[in-house]
Amino acid sequence: FHPDVNPDDPDSHKAFIKVSEAYTTLSSSARRQQYDARLNSSFASTYRPATASTYSSSSPFGHSFNHKKYKEQVEKASRQANQAYSDAKERAKTNTLQKQLELLTAHHDFHVKAGRTAKRVDSTNIND
């Protein structure tokens, strides 16, 4: 990056100054601490971790808002689960009734068919 080594590169002077400043900062423990403190304070004011709540626990309404939101979500999930259970129960009941109807119809058809066969046998005179 030294400008004497790269005289044709106009950006080498700017890069050399940045590297020199970085070396000066990093070579002194006091300057490193100052740099870290400045960096941390500016970073902390603009950075909020994804897990950080937007509501302060010291706020009298922050806790109750989170509790209310949680309660609403639990109640909604409970309603959905109850509805799914009721729907499944109704489908099972309908399927059971449908199955019973099919069995009774098949049983009836079997006996009607058997009765017709029996009547034909009775109406046929075997002795003739």
CORGI-V687844 format. One record per residue. N is the residue number from 0. PSI is psi in degrees with one decimal (999 if undefined). Layout:
N,PSI ; N,PSI
//
This chain:
0,-9.9 ; 1,131.6 ; 2,-26.9 ; 3,-29.5 ; 4,-33.3 ; 5,69.2 ; 6,-22.0 ; 7,-10.2 ; 8,111.3 ; 9,-23.7 ; 10,-9.9 ; 11,-34.8 ; 12,-44.8 ; 13,-42.6 ; 14,-39.9 ; 15,-41.0 ; 16,-43.3 ; 17,-43.4 ; 18,-40.1 ; 19,-43.2 ; 20,-41.5 ; 21,-42.4 ; 22,-42.7 ; 23,-41.6 ; 24,-45.4 ; 25,-24.5 ; 26,-13.0 ; 27,124.9 ; 28,-35.0 ; 29,-43.1 ; 30,-36.4 ; 31,-44.5 ; 32,-41.3 ; 33,-44.8 ; 34,-46.4 ; 35,-41.4 ; 36,-44.3 ; 37,-43.9 ; 38,-45.6 ; 39,-39.3 ; 40,-40.1 ; 41,-34.2 ; 42,-42.3 ; 43,-32.5 ; 44,-21.7 ; 45,-13.1 ; 46,132.0 ; 47,120.0 ; 48,153.7 ; 49,-27.1 ; 50,-9.7 ; 51,138.5 ; 52,147.3 ; 53,-8.4 ; 54,130.9 ; 55,138.4 ; 56,-20.1 ; 57,-15.6 ; 58,134.8 ; 59,-22.5 ; 60,-15.0 ; 61,-48.0 ; 62,-44.4 ; 63,-33.2 ; 64,-46.2 ; 65,-39.3 ; 66,-43.3 ; 67,-43.9 ; 68,-43.5 ; 69,-45.4 ; 70,-42.2 ; 71,-41.7 ; 72,-41.4 ; 73,-43.3 ; 74,-39.7 ; 75,-45.2 ; 76,-37.8 ; 77,-43.6 ; 78,-41.9 ; 79,-41.1 ; 80,-42.6 ; 81,-40.1 ; 82,-42.2 ; 83,-40.9 ; 84,-45.5 ; 85,-41.9 ; 86,-44.4 ; 87,-40.5 ; 88,-41.9 ; 89,-40.7 ; 90,-41.7 ; 91,-41.4 ; 92,-45.2 ; 93,-44.1 ; 94,-38.5 ; 95,-45.7 ; 96,-40.8 ; 97,-42.8 ; 98,-42.1 ; 99,-41.7 ; 100,-42.2 ; 101,-42.1 ; 102,-43.7 ; 103,-40.2 ; 104,-44.4 ; 105,-41.2 ; 106,-45.3 ; 107,-48.2 ; 108,-38.7 ; 109,-46.1 ; 110,-36.0 ; 111,-45.0 ; 112,-42.4 ; 113,-37.9 ; 114,-39.3 ; 115,-41.5 ; 116,-41.8 ; 117,-39.8 ; 118,-38.9 ; 119,-41.2 ; 120,-41.8 ; 121,-37.2 ; 122,-16.1 ; 123,126.2 ; 124,110.1 ; 125,-29.5 ; 126,-13.5 ; 127,999
//
